[in-house]
Amino acid sequence: PLAVFFVDSSWEILAGIFPTYWPVLAFYQNLSADPRWLVSLLIGFAVHSIYLAILLKRFQRIQLD
């Protein structure tokens, strides 16, 4: 999540695979009065949902064994 504050290039998008990146980016954009903060927040919800779905499937597969 700290990449939002220290990296100022297109490389920071690579940090988007980490679920904590998007909420921190949305918070930072909101503080900076950037109107794209809501988009970042929605992407964050989507990334978290994807991770949760993957982990839920793995958990259910383990429980069946």
Secondary structure, DSSP 8 states (H G I E B T S, - for coil): -THHHH--SGGGGGGGGSTTHHHHHHHHHHHTT-TTHHHHHHHHHHHHHHHHHHHHHHHHHHHH-
